[in-house]
Amino acid sequence: MHQDPPRRSRRAIWISAVVAFVLLLGGGGFAAWKLEWFSGNGESVSFGKAPASATPDAGKPSPGAPSASPTPTGDPDVLLPTGPRSDFKQTAKLDDGTIIAKTRLAGAKSGFEGDVWVWTPKEYDEAKYEKSAFPVLIALPGGNGFPSNYWADRSLGLQKAISEGVQAGTSLPFIVVMPVLNPDSKYYYDGADIPGQPKMGTWIAEDVPAFTRANFRTYQSRDGWAFMGSSSGAFVGMKTVLQYPDRFKAVIASGGEIVPDSPLWKGHQAEMDANNPEKLAKKLIDGNGPEVYINFQVGTKETGKERMTKFQQQYGKGPVKMTIRDIQNGEHNGWHYVRGMKEGSLEWISKVLKGPKPQAG
């Protein structure tokens, strides 16, 4: 099964930590801490500079058509924000001043409406990059994947790991997009368009990228698009890259399954096969590409490496480039997967994707 192991709720842990911190430091200490982490939460956020043709329009779907504006960088792969702009509200602030913000997206293609969180690195707002595109990393959660996406929780450290990697020269400055994975917390939908169910495959593969293009400076080609995910989110990220290799190039898949296993597939074998990474990988191999890059992460204290190794042995050839990274003493949780990314997976994915280019001078 894809579900993460039961654990104490993050909300309960957070509340307990706050109470303990207040008792230790007193009201004044807590006020300073709250000011640092939560100042501005709920306020409107703007990322970068809006193009002249873009106007705020929070409730409508975001089109993905290319901008008619010329690309001043001279790179025809650069796509300026197409609009309409979404209405973002801050949910967290990092120590470097960067913001995680949330918006509501009504998917034009899927018909599904859900929350999406976004973080941009500080480089995104620097003048030397204002005409450059940035690579996109779509981060998918495990567990229920609804109504939140735990990668938007700053305590996991994903955004900080990227920022530190940029400073160390081991990571590209990714735009991180964090959508809900499922339409409810009752079932798991395999990130697919299961007949008779909400079209979560279309939501992930079409609506979320179109929303990103509407609001941010991105690359038109697949060289600027990738996934990362844990547990159930790892499966969906890998499956989507194999399913749409013309749109997405790479994935960091941590502690995930290899084949679809939603109970909602019952009676729909053909459709399930069309979402099976084993069959998708074989199709890519038989068709000789395009090349895709899969980096599995697995903790040495969790199960699952055997199925990753078997998948690599059978399908890690030709255009399907595959690696497996062991996380020493790692367990099935986001903190340890972020550690694995810091130890090498961020550098791995940064080498196969396209980074931003500063203006000359």
N, C-alpha and C positions, 0 to 999 in steps of 0.2 A: 504493500500500500504506500501511497505517497505521503500520508499524513505525518507531520512531525510528532515526536513522542509527547505525551501530556506533560505539562509542567505548570508551575505556579504562574498565574497571569502576570504579564508585565506591569499592568496597572497596579496590582497589589504590591509587587516588588517596589515600584516607583513610590507609592504612597508611604510604604514602610521606610524607604530610604530618606524621604523628605522629613518624616517625623523624627528619625534618628538624627538627621543633620541639624534640625531645629534645636533638639535637646542638647546637642554637643556645642553648637556655636551660638545659640541664642537668636532672638529675633533679628538683631542687626546683621549677623552673619548670613542668615537665611535671605534677608532682603537683598544683600549684595549678590548672593548666588542667583537668586531669581532674576535680578536685573540683568545679569550677564547672559543667562540662558534663554529667558523668555521675553525680554523687552521687545515690544513690537509684535508679539504674536497676535494674530487676528487682523493685523493691518494689511492694507493693499500693498502689493509688491510688483515692481516692474523689472524685467530682465532686459538689459541692453537698451538700445534705442529703437523706438518704433519707426517703421518705414512710413513715409508720408501717406501711403494708400491704406494703412492699417488703422482700424478703429476698434475700440473696446466693444466686445460683443460676447458676453460670457455664456449665454444660453444656447447659442447656435452651434451646429457642427462646424469643425474646422476643415476647409478644403485643402487638398494637397497639391494643387496645380502649381507648376513652377512660376516664380516671379518673372514679370516682364522687364524688371529693372536690370540694367547691365551689371556685371560683376566687376567692380573697380580693381580687384586684385589681379584680374587677368586670367583667373582660373575658372574655366567654364563649369567646373564641378560645384562651385559655390552657389548655394541657394539662399537668398535673403528671405526673411520671414514673409510668408504669403498672406497672413491675416485670415480671418479676423482674430484679434488678440483676445485671449482668455483673461478672466478676472482671477488673479492669484491672491491668496491670503497666506501670510507667514504662519508657519507652524513650529519652526525652530530656527535658532541662530547659532552658527558655529563660532569657535573661538577666533577664527580669522575674519569674522564679519560676514561671511557668506551665508546665504539664506536657503532654507528648505521651505517651499510654499506649496499650497494645495489649490486645486481648482476642480470644478465639476465638468465632465465632458460627456456630451450627448453624441454617441458614435453615429456618424452619418451612414456608414456601411452596415454595421452590425445591428443598429437599433437599440443597443444597450447603453445605458447611462450610468457612469460610475465616477469615482474620485481618482484623481491622478496627482501625484506629488512630483515636484521637480527641484533639482539643485543644479546651479551652475558654478563652475570654479571662478575664482577671482579674476583669472585671465580673461574671462568672457567680457568683462566690463573695462578692460584696459584699452586705452586708445590705439595702441599698436595692433590690436586684433579686431578692431571694430568693423573691418570689412572682410574678416576671415570667417570661414565656417569652422565648426567644432564637431568632433566625433560624438556620437550618441551611444550611451550604454543604457539599455532598458533593463532595469533590475526587478526581478520577479521573486516574490516571497514563497515560502512553503506554508505548511499548515492550511488553514482555511483560505487564506489569501483574500479575505473579505471580513469586515468592511474596511480594513486598513491594509497597508503594505508596510511590514516591519522594517524595510530598508530605509524608510523615512524617519526612523527613530535614530537620532544622533548618537545614542549610546552604543549602537553596534559599530560605529566608527568607519563605515564605508566611505563617506565623503572625506573624512579626515585622512584616511589611507590614500585616497587619490591625490589630495592636496600635498601630502608629504612625499608621495611618489613623484609628483611634478617637480617639487623642489630638489629631489634627489636625482632627477633625470631618468627615473625608471617607470614613469607613467605619463600618458597623455592627459591633458586636462579635459576630461569627459563631461559632457552634459549628462546628468543622471536622471532618467525618467522612470517613475515608480508607480505604475497603475495597479488597481485592484486586479486580482487574477481570476476570481470567480464571481458569479452574480449573487451568491448567497453563501451561507456557512453550512448548508445542509449536505451538499454534494460536492464532489470534485469533478471538473468538466474537462480535464486533460488539455486545457487551452485550445479547444477545438470546437467546430460547428457540429455538435451532435444533433442529429435530426430531432426536431420538436423541442429543442432547448435553446436558451440564449446563445447567440453566435459569438462565443468567447474567442474562437480562433480568428475571426475577422476583427474583433475588438483589438486583440494583441498585434496582429500582423498588418492591419490596415488603418484602423481608427487612431491608435496611439501614435504611430509614425506620422500620420497626416496632421494630428494635433501638434506634434513636435515641430514639423515644418512650418506650420502656421505661426508659431510663436518664437522660433529661434533660428539662428544662422546655422544651417546644416549643409552637409554634402548630399548631392543628388545621387551619387553612386553608392553602392554597397560598401565601399571602402571606408565609409564613415559610420557604419551601423553594426552594432553588436548587442548581445544579450549577456547577462549574468543572472544566476538564480540559484536558489538552494532548495533541496528536497523536491517538492512538486514543481516549484518554479524552475528548477534545473532541467527537469524533463521538458517543460514547455519551451524553454529557451532553446534547447538542443533540437527539439522537434521542429520548431519554427525555422531555424537556420537551415536544416536539411530540407524542409518543405519549400522554402523560398530563398534559394541560394543566390538568386538574382537581386535580392533586396538586402540580405544580411550576410555578413562574412564570417563571424566568429561568435563563440560562446564560452563562458566559464561556467561549467555545470558542476555544482557541488552537492554531493550526497543524494543524487536523484535516481529515479528508476530509468529503465531503458525502453519499456514498452507501455502502451496505454492500458489503464486498468480501471477506468471509471465504470461503475455499475450501470450507468446510463447508456452504455454502448449496446446493451442487450438487444438483439434483433437487428443490429446494424453492422454486420461484420465487414462489409465492403468499405463503409465509411471509416471504421476503426482501422482497417488496413492502410487506408490513405493517410492516417496519422501515426503510423508505426515507424519509429526511427530506423528499425532494421530494414524495412522495405524501402524507405526513403533513401537510406544510404546506398543500398544495392542499386537503386535507380540512378543515383548520381555516378556510381562507379561504372555501371553499364553504359551510361551516356558520356563518360569521360569529362565530367565537370558540370559547372564550374567548381573550383576549389573552395572548400569550407574548412574552418579550423575549430576543433573541439578540444577544450582543456578540461578534463575531469579533475575535481578535487575531492579527496576522501580522507577523513580522519582515521588514524591508526586505531582509534578506540571505537569505531563504528563499523557496521557491516556494509557490504555493497561493493567492495573492490572486485570481488570475483566476477560479478556481472559486467562491470566496466572493462575488466581485462578481456573477458570473452568477446564483448562487443568490439573492442579494439582489434583483437586477433582476427575476427571475421570481416570487419568492415573498415578498419583503419588502413586503407591502401588507396592508391590512385589519387583522386581528387579529395578524398576524405582524410584530412590531416588530423591526427589524434595524439594527445598526450595524457598521462595520468600523473597528478601531483599528490604525493602523500603528505598529509599534515601531521607531523609527529605529535602524539598525545592528543590529537584532535578528536572531538566528539561531534555529534550531529546538531550543530547550532551555528547561528550566524556569526558569533564572535570568532569562532575558530576558522570559519571560512574566510572571514576578512583577514585573519592572520595569514592564511595561505595565500591570499591575494597579495599581501604586502611582501611575502617571502618569495614571490616569483610570478604569480599568475597575472598580476597587473602589467608587469614588464613583458610577459609573453604576448598578451593581447594587444599591447601598445605597438609591438613590432609588426603586427599584421594589419593594423588600421592606419588611417590617414589623420595626421594631426593638424592643428591650426597653423597658419603661416602669417607671421607679423609683417606689417608694411615695411618697406625698405626705408632706412633713415630714421 
